[in-house]
Structure formats: structure tokens, C-alpha cells
């Protein structure tokens, strides 16, 4: 996987478009997903319809759900859950999301620390 790779993961709500925010030397990755823009969501990073081919309505990056997936068995499990790969994020959108991950009050401190160490 590479930073900006996007993929569909099914869940109880039908699924979300997920993406790779960062890849580390040990093979682990940080993933996150887009979700609907609602009144109570974290609006640190709003993505408008069309900014990515699979974003068809105003969405936000769901920073509370950012996850650091370890290399090895956890990555193998993630790979088995991916239903389909989508067009990667543009470099500009990926850069905007990375900065927003650091700015968001809802990104966990563990994720922020990992992203800062990668810089």
C-alpha cells in the first residue's frame, strides 16, 4: 500500500471509502475513512463532492476512526477485508488531509505522534 491509496471496506452501514494516510518503514499504515458531513461531525477536513471520484456528496474525514494498522497479521487481515480499490487521492488532497489530521481535536494523540515522527 502507498499513501493516498483508497479502498472500500464494508461495515454495518454499507461501507465507507477508506484511504491510506501514511506508510511506515516497518510496513504498518495509518488508515482513515470519509463519512457524511452532519451537524455534529468533525469539520476539520471537509471534502466536497467531486474532489475525489468516489466522493459524491459533501463528506468529512473521520479522524476519530483513524487507525494504525501494524505490519504482518493485522495488515493481512485488512487486505482480506478490502472489497475493491478506488482511484488514489490526489497529492493535494492527501496533503490537506495529513495537515488536518494534525489540526483536528478528534485525531488521537497516538496517531498525531506517529504522523509527526514521519515528517
N, C-alpha and C positions, 0 to 999 in steps of 0.2 A: 504494500500500500504506500501511497505517496500523499503528502499534504495536498488537500483540495479534492481528493477522490471522494465521490459521492455514491451512495448506495441506498437501496430501500430495505428497511427492516420491518417485518410485520409486528404488530402488537395488538393489544386488546381493542384499540381504536381503529384498526385497519392498517396502521403503519405510518411511518414518517420517513422523510428524506434525511438521512444521516450523512455526515461528512467527516473526513479525517482533518483535524485541526493541526496536528503535529505528529511527526515520526521521530523516534529517538534511536540512537546508535545501537541500543540493545534489542531493537525490533519492536518495542512497545509503541503504542499510539494513543493519542488523545482523540476521542470521537465526541461528536455532539450532534444535535438534530435541529431542524426547523420545526416550528409549531405555529398554530394560529395566533394571530395578534388579537388579544382580548383586552378588556379594560384593566385587568389585574396582572397582566404578564410583564415581564422584564422587557422594557423597550430600549435597552441599551443598544441593540443592533436590530433595527427594523429592515427587512428585505422586501422590496416591492415586487409585485407580480412582474415577471419578465427579466428580473436581474439574473435569474438562472432559469434555464428552460423548464425545469420541473417545479418552479415556484409559480403557481397560477393565481395566488391571492396574497394580499398583504400578510406577511409572516414575520416571526421573530426567531432569533437564535435562542434556543432553550438552554442557557448556560447552567441552570441548576442540574441539568441532566448530563453535563459533560462528564466523560468517564475516561480514566487512564487504564487502558487495556494492556495487561502485561503480555510479553512475548511468550511463545510456547503454547501450552494447552489453552489458555484463555483466548489467544489470537486464533487458534484453530477452531475453537467453539464459535467465535464471532464470524469467521469465514463461512461456517456451515449455516449460519442464520441469515446471511445476506441473500435476498431474493433476486435482486438484479442490480447491476451497476448503472450509473447515470453519467451524464456529461460532468467532468470535473468543474469545480468552482473556478471562476476567472481569478488571475493573480490579484487583481484589485479587490475583489470581493473577499478573498481569503485574507488579505492584509487587513481589511476593515474589520473582519470578524475576529482576527487574532488580537487586534488592539482593543476591541470591545470586550473580549474575554477578560482582559486585564482591568478594564474600567468597570465592569459590571459588579454591583454589590452582591449579586447572586451566584457568581462563579466561586467555587470552593477555593479556600486558601491553598489546598494541595495542588489543584490544577494551575492556579496562578503561579505558584512556586516553580512547578515543572516548566511552564512556559517561559518564565523569566530566566531560568537556568539555560534554556535552549538558545536564547537570544545571543 
